[in-house]
């Protein structure tokens, strides 16, 4: 049985000559974009793709953080699993240079303990983190834990129904809004109708 060919990203990373060059070009492009807008507040988000970075990128990540502070640029690395950071060759660059960590609701005590050990959280931090609540659906909310240097706080996020309609990942809600969009021919009217009926159902 033939093996599955590697994806383009895997093929590039597996090439010891090409990969460092690609990394250099990507980071040079990002640095150039930052330099071209010195007065604007900028956010650089590195999501799932950051897990493909290795020790060839650690220097660039550290430089991002150092230069970012001087150019109104925030670097945000997003992950769903602390294990991804711990097993990464750039883990120290992330941990040592990031000033702020934002943690979402996590019902697994073992996962929270793993995060505690990695970030060096104290007992009070852990009490706050373990107390996070969430409620799904219209009228729902999320509590998030933010640790910044030696301080930590819990924040409540409660989106308006209009915002909920735009970002919901609930299949039934997304399908309903998609059907209304087909009916009206535009997303604005479909969300307006969805919000109206949702208010009638949940708030009256």
C-alpha positions in Angstrom: 0.0 0.0 0.0 1.6 3.3 -1.1 2.4 5.8 1.7 0.6 9.1 1.9 2.8 11.9 0.4 3.8 14.7 2.8 1.9 17.9 2.7 3.7 21.0 1.2 4.4 22.3 4.7 5.8 18.9 5.9 7.9 18.7 2.7 9.4 22.1 3.3 10.1 21.5 7.0 11.8 18.2 6.1 14.2 19.9 3.8 17.2 21.0 5.8 18.3 23.5 3.1 15.0 25.0 2.1 13.3 25.3 5.6 15.7 27.8 7.2 15.4 30.0 4.0 11.6 29.9 4.1 11.6 30.8 7.8 14.0 33.7 7.2 11.8 35.1 4.3 8.6 34.9 6.4 10.1 36.6 9.4 11.8 39.3 7.2 8.4 40.0 5.6 6.8 40.3 9.0 9.5 42.7 10.3 9.2 44.8 7.1 5.4 45.1 7.6 5.9 46.2 11.2 8.5 48.7 10.2 6.3 50.2 7.5 3.6 51.2 10.0 5.6 52.6 13.0 2.7 54.5 14.6 -0.1 52.0 14.2 -0.9 49.5 17.0 -0.3 46.1 15.5 -1.1 42.5 16.5 0.7 39.5 15.0 -1.2 36.3 15.6 0.6 32.9 15.2 -2.0 30.2 15.5 -1.8 26.5 14.6 1.1 27.0 12.2 3.5 28.0 15.0 3.8 24.3 15.9 5.9 23.8 12.7 8.5 26.3 14.0 11.7 24.8 15.4 15.0 25.9 16.8 15.7 27.7 13.5 12.9 30.1 14.5 13.7 30.7 18.1 16.0 33.7 17.4 13.3 35.3 15.3 10.6 34.7 17.9 12.8 36.4 20.6 13.5 39.3 18.2 9.8 39.6 17.6 9.1 40.1 21.3 12.1 42.5 21.8 11.3 44.7 18.7 7.6 44.4 19.3 7.8 46.4 22.5 9.5 49.2 20.6 7.1 49.3 17.6 3.7 49.1 19.2 3.5 45.4 18.1 2.0 42.6 20.2 2.9 39.0 19.4 0.1 36.5 20.2 0.7 32.8 20.1 -2.4 30.7 20.3 -2.7 27.0 21.2 -5.2 24.5 22.6 -2.7 22.3 24.3 0.1 23.3 26.6 1.9 20.1 25.5 2.4 21.7 22.1 4.4 24.5 23.7 6.3 22.2 26.1 7.4 19.9 23.3 8.4 22.7 21.0 12.0 23.7 20.5 10.9 27.4 20.8 9.1 26.9 24.2 11.7 28.8 26.1 11.5 31.7 23.7 7.7 31.9 24.2 7.8 31.4 28.0 10.6 33.8 28.7 9.4 36.6 26.5 5.6 36.6 26.7 4.4 39.1 29.4 0.8 37.9 29.4 -0.9 34.5 29.4 -4.7 34.1 28.8 -6.3 30.9 29.9 -9.8 29.6 29.0 -12.0 27.3 30.9 -10.5 23.9 31.5 -12.4 21.2 33.4 -9.5 18.8 33.6 -7.5 19.2 36.9 -4.5 17.3 35.3 -4.3 19.8 32.5 -4.6 22.8 34.9 -1.7 21.3 37.0 0.4 20.9 33.9 -0.1 24.5 33.0 0.6 25.5 36.7 4.0 23.8 36.5 4.9 25.3 33.2 3.9 28.9 34.0 5.0 28.8 37.6 1.5 29.8 38.9 1.0 30.1 42.7 -1.9 28.7 44.8 -4.0 31.9 44.4 -3.6 31.8 40.7 -4.7 28.2 40.6 -7.8 28.9 42.7 -8.8 31.7 40.3 -8.1 29.5 37.3 -10.1 26.5 38.7 -13.1 28.8 39.4 -13.7 29.8 35.8 -17.3 29.4 34.6 -18.9 29.3 31.2 -22.4 29.1 29.8 -23.2 28.2 26.2 -25.9 29.5 23.9 -27.6 32.9 23.5 -27.2 34.9 26.7 -24.2 32.8 27.5 -20.8 34.0 28.8 -17.2 33.0 29.3 -14.8 33.8 32.1 -11.1 34.0 31.2 -8.0 34.0 33.4 -5.4 36.5 32.6 -1.9 36.4 34.2 0.3 39.3 33.5 3.7 39.3 35.1 3.0 38.9 38.9 -0.7 39.7 38.7 -3.7 37.7 37.7 -7.4 38.5 37.2 -10.6 36.9 36.0 -12.6 38.7 33.3 -16.2 38.0 32.2 -16.9 38.1 28.5 -20.6 38.4 27.5 -21.2 39.0 23.8 -24.2 40.8 22.4 -26.6 38.6 20.4 -25.4 40.2 17.2 -21.8 39.2 18.0 -22.9 35.8 19.1 -24.6 35.3 15.7 -21.4 36.2 13.8 -19.1 34.0 15.7 -21.2 31.0 16.9 -19.9 27.5 16.2 -23.1 25.8 17.2 -24.3 23.8 14.2 -28.0 24.5 14.6 -27.4 28.2 15.0 -25.0 28.4 12.0 -27.4 26.4 9.8 -30.3 28.6 10.8 -28.4 31.8 10.0 -27.2 30.3 6.7 -30.8 29.5 5.7 -31.9 33.0 6.6 -29.0 34.4 4.6 -30.1 32.4 1.6 -33.7 33.7 2.2 -32.7 37.4 2.5 -29.7 37.4 0.2 -27.4 39.2 2.7 -25.9 38.4 6.1 -27.1 41.6 7.8 -30.8 40.9 7.4 -30.4 37.2 8.3 -28.7 38.1 11.6 -31.3 40.7 12.3 -34.1 38.2 11.9 -32.2 35.6 14.0 -31.6 38.1 16.8 -35.3 39.1 16.8 -36.6 35.5 17.1 -34.0 34.6 19.6 -34.9 37.5 21.8 -38.6 36.5 21.6 -37.7 32.9 22.6 -35.3 33.5 25.4 -36.0 36.9 26.8 -39.8 37.5 26.7 
